[in-house]
């Protein structure tokens, strides 16, 4: 869903499907690669949750609406028009504060540029790589997730 409550468009859905399929084809179990699952985010005056477009887990998370970040390896957000600041600043800060090891942002430019961030400290993420989505999908997810 977009930042203003409208449903995401078909391009957003296609990008999410391609990333999901890439992870599954590489051997990640479907129970560990979730689309639009609620993640509990607390701290910095916030007690609530976020719903990343894709989340990748060390093991299948327990059933629930708002999942604890324990075992969460990666959150991926696909930028929607108007949500750039939310994805690039607010969510990045919140996910880092929650201790999520990796955060990827997929921009909606012509290359669908993917920026891979890795948690470097409690203070935030460090950019590890930036590449077109087509390039990322030609790699092994384990190269990026340590798997």
C-alpha positions, 0 to 999 in steps of 0.5 A, a space after each residue: 500500500 502506498 504512503 497515502 493509503 492507495 494500493 500500490 501500482 502494478 510496477 510495484 507488484 512486479 518488482 516485489 514478485 521478481 524479488 520474491 521469485 529470485 529469493 525462492 529460486 535460490 533456495 530460500 523457503 517460502 516460509 522465510 520470505 514474506 510479502 507485506 508482513 507486519 514487523 514490530 518496531 519500537 524505540 525513538 518515541 515509536 511503538 508500532 509497526 511497519 509493513 515492509 514489501 518483503 522481509 527475509 527471516 533466518 527461520 520461519 517466524 511465529 504466526 502473528 500480525 506484528 512479528 518481533 524482529 528476532 531472526 529478521 535478516 532483511 527488509 526490502 522497501 520498493 519506493 512509491 511516488 511520494 514515499 521517497 523520504 519515508 523509505 530513505 530516511 524514516 524507515 531506514 532510521 527505524 529499521 536500524 534502531 530496531 537492529 534489522 541487519 539489512 535494509 534494501 531500497 528499490 528506487 523507481 528510476 529507469 534502472 530500478 536501482 537497488 541500494 543495499 544497506 548493512 547495519 554498521 552500528 546502533 546509529 545506522 546503516 552503511 551503504 554496501 552496494 548500489 546496482 540496477 535490479 536486473 544486475 542484482 537478480 543475476 547474483 546469488 542472494 546468499 552473496 548479499 545475505 551471508 547465506 
